[in-house]
Amino acid sequence: MSKKNNFIERSLAGALSFLKESIFSEEYALKRGLLQPLDPRVKVFTFFSLLILVVFLKNIPAVFFIYLFSLLLAVFSRVNLGFFLKRTWVFIPLFSLFIALPALFNFFTPGETLWQFKLFGLQMVVTRPGFYGALLFVLRVATSVSLVILLSLTTRHTQLLKVLRIFKVPQVFVFTLGLCYRYIYLFIEVVENTYLGIKSRIGTGLTSRKGQHIVAWNIASLWHRSYLLNEEVYKAMLSRGYTGEPVVLDEFKAGRRDLFWILFIIGLIICIIIYLP
């Protein structure tokens, strides 16, 4: 097997494995940590309050403090810190960093010069307002993503969807989100089995044109199978009494622990607003 095919296979297997671990990690929601026993309604309310605070804060130390607080919550909730950091920094925060890069320079953000250098003969000047603005933007994104992922890791997805309906999120949005969550695993399995089937029947010695034909045929086949599955799933739901509103059997009960958590978060938010405005 050539190095190129080895690379493709490793990349495909790694991407699918990463996606599985990122989405289907409910084992963390079943652990006995700090956040797991809390009422899902309380968790959603308090985390949403922290998200709003992060959006409106203009102080880098304050946002960084909330980010450190999210890491501390992850540790006390028995979430592997390496797993958590990879899931919070791989996509959105790094993408936001590339978006924020132009704001560093005096072409877009004039102000006091922080440092300067030459790039391809051009004098590049990084300004102090541009640097702090870009840092605040990236830190806000990283903190927001960390809070959202921590909430999803410590709450079962069925409970989370039910809470969204309690907070009057449109039923169509919640139901679509639930179906996507359930059937993305099926999609991953189809991709893995398709690649394994092609590899076992044809091998690795494919020309570029032949490979394009195989990929195009499998895309068309997957689309047709998805359409048929859509019809079958909908008919199965109707036969089981589906009326447009998904039913979740979990009953939420707030206790003393939840009251203490709400009071703690409210006190924390007040302290941040007063002492780190």
Secondary structure as GFF3:
##gff-version 3
##sequence-region A 1 277
A	DSSP	alpha_helix	3	23	.	.	.	ID=ss1
A	DSSP	alpha_helix	40	56	.	.	.	ID=ss2
A	DSSP	alpha_helix	60	76	.	.	.	ID=ss3
A	DSSP	alpha_helix	81	89	.	.	.	ID=ss4
A	DSSP	alpha_helix	92	100	.	.	.	ID=ss5
A	DSSP	three_ten_helix	101	104	.	.	.	ID=ss6
A	DSSP	beta_strand	113	119	.	.	.	ID=ss7
A	DSSP	beta_strand	122	127	.	.	.	ID=ss8
A	DSSP	alpha_helix	128	153	.	.	.	ID=ss9
A	DSSP	alpha_helix	157	166	.	.	.	ID=ss10
A	DSSP	alpha_helix	171	202	.	.	.	ID=ss11
A	DSSP	alpha_helix	208	239	.	.	.	ID=ss12
A	DSSP	alpha_helix	256	275	.	.	.	ID=ss13
###
